[in-house]
Amino acid sequence: MKSNLNLNKSDGIVTLERLSSKNAELVLSWRNSDKVRANSLDERKIQLSEHLEFIENSYEKKRHFFVVNIHNEPQGIFNVNEIGDTTGLWGCYLSSTNTIRPGVFPLMVGLSGKLAFEELQLQNLRSEVLAQNIAPQRLNDYLGVTRAGCRIEKRTSTSSVDVICYHLSNSDWDDILVKLDKLLQSRIREGLNAVRFPR
């Protein structure tokens, strides 16, 4: 559901569309990129049929996936999965091409928080990052997102990896937004504030 872009209005800078069969092949190309697979627990290449089945099942399992567009250009995807009455688990990955840097990853944090705390009315938001994936750890540390432990996880291959867990509560969200505001370009910040979540 891309809206017509008016660059003079902040409500068109950042737009979202739900993950669907219409954008499945584009998103799958990002998911199957070497960089995303290297930083995923499941590092194998996903087949289109498997991906389409996953999308179909996500609706009934309270998994909310959105493709993020900036100036009408797809930049990546983020999700918040409801894993309890008050808790969500979020994640994201960026486009393998075209990504506007820096700023897209902090935008994803902002979008996930807005979805979890403002739209879904959750109280807690968790995330998991492979220990080898340094950039999200640096951002989480800067923002003050709490580290909630580490565990060793088996990957789909024969290797095991360390997974760092993070926790963010609704009561801390305003403080996180203040720090995100300092990282985001003014127009992207305006877009985040004006964004609407498609139903």
C-alpha positions, 0 to 999 in steps of 0.5 A: 500500500504505497501512498503518493509521495509529496516531499513537502509533507512529512506524512509522505516521507516514511511509508509502510506496506505490509509484507505480502505476496506482492512484495514477497520476492523483493523481501526474499532477495534481501533475506537471502543476501549474504550479509543478512544470512550471516547475521541470522540464526537460520543462515540457509537460503529460503525458497519462494514457496517457503517464504509465501507460506511463512507470510500466509501463516504470519497473519494468524500468529500475530506477527506484524511485518512492514516494508519501510519506504523512504521517499517511495524507495524500499529500504528494508523490513521490520517486524514485531511478533507478539509473544505474550499478552504484553511482550513483543519480539522485534527484528529487522534487516535492510535492503541489499541495495539502495539503502539510505545510510546512515539513519535507516537502522535507527528509524527501524528502532523507532518504528518498532517501538511505535508499533509495539507501544503505541499501536499494539499497547505492549509493555515490553519489547525484546530483541536478539542480536548475534554477538558477531553483529556489532552495529546493532549492539552499538546502537542499542548501547547508545540508546540505553536499551538494556542487555538482558543476557546472552545464550549460545544458540545452534544455527541451521548449519553445524555451528553455534553462535552467541546471541545477545538479548535486549529488553526495552520497556514502555516506561523507557520508550520516551527516553529512547525517542529523545536519543533517536531524535538526535540520530535521525535527519530532520525529515526522516524524524518528521516522517517517523512522527507522522507514519501510519501503520496499514491495517 
